[in-house]
């Protein structure tokens, strides 16, 4: 009974996690997938514990990765204790969620739950392929301008819900379906490509399955091209190259058929749909060759014509290549790792700590004011947030699995010529035995290649909920293939349970109900938070409703992100109350705003964004009572933010504004001139950090017109 329930829970995890998205939460994809994983992890552990209680023994199998997993977990726990923001390190950065200590513990529990219970491997892998097929079918209409997600959310069968204002990829340009981002989709499909390759090679002689598997692989590879994920595209090609060499050397049989088919399903989609990589696409397109030659002269002339005076507006900078931006972020991550070499700044704190070392070059990119919550390189992300301890432990975990996979996928299981064409009954029996061993070996190889795609895509990206499921469970799948299965299917009767067993079952059932309740509360808190953000939108600008919803979210769950937003909403409402000639209400709003702002800063004192919120609040307070002390506290908050984020040009720009207001409020000429000088000094600092900062350029012109 328990094995069956646990098996279907794992199936459901692989089937539904990639598909889940809920539009009423603050984050459409990852938040809901993470909560789903928490829920199903708790259910799996619940039935696993019940199984142990009923059998009167702890059911926990050892594996070859016990030591690497233990070391990795210990390094993360140490990083948590030394974190600059313990809440973020425990639950994950709010907006990404995956990667916090509790999520890693969940994945590790899933690993041990898998190897300690009987799971049908083929059934699980087929479930993953089914899920990926549904993901692709959901995403393809968006490629044609008719996105399914938009249809569900807005009832309009087009791509309009992914507007440019949302800053999210256009599904017609780069497909992302239910996964969340194009690179995430590419990474997910790359894994499933090699899962499908296992069934493709295994059923190479079966015409029906050969056709079905070929069609799936062609669709999978085409959708990787639709995602325009260069890392996933490269990972698949690298994996195919390795597999082709392996097949040629160790399997031999069926090599030509497999190779020709794999070439067809990769080359033709590349020719038809292109790769999105200009250099490759230009090489494959002969028509571009002529246009390149004929336009060469025109391009040269245009370059000469375009050598005009530099336009300082950000819109003319163009879009900086993503790889160039990544290089800058990687440099920051490396600097951060060396600044906090032992345990890093704390799990998932990159969004805050990157500002400590953020290279000035980042200010000259098109994403200069974006918040980077990950290093866009999983290895550097671990280095920055967990130091050498976490990075080394992570690499030992990866290396330990690869060594184990390499060790068990050796040549001794290859089929000899004798058993490829058996003649006697004895030969047939031996052939069946060796085919079973070969299938296990084939599974190890293809899943290892699927794992390799994770390592490649994580090098220029970061892990997500769906990818981490495979990162931790691919090793579990391979381990169970070669582990001895000495577990007996014992029947039991609830009437035979003793009092202690019943007490343990009741206790753990209550505990499981509490966990499910906590997950539900987490979801509802985020639901209110998401609605509050909607009302805070400048287009809606209903801070009264927003504040009420933020308060509901905080009452359900204490979260610094809620408190920070709530404090600003209250500060804004204090201004409205003052305008409506209600000073008592304005004062109450100011006091409440101050309370929640200080509360968020107490929990996360190294977060420059929260200090910026304090500065904005103080400016609004000044508008209410014209108390210069508020401006001085705002300046103090900005100075603390600048100490945490020394290369952010917006901070000295804001300081210039504050100093200018202070100058206008001074009656003493000496004090007035002092603040004027500080205002010019700050705006010049902003321009030194970002010479094309248009707001700072305009502010300096206004200051010059006003004071000179």
Order of alpha helices (4+ residues) and beta strands (2+ residues): alpha-alpha-alpha-alpha-alpha-alpha-alpha-alpha-alpha-alpha-alpha-alpha-alpha-alpha-alpha-alpha-alpha-alpha-alpha-alpha-alpha-alpha-alpha-alpha-alpha-alpha-alpha-alpha
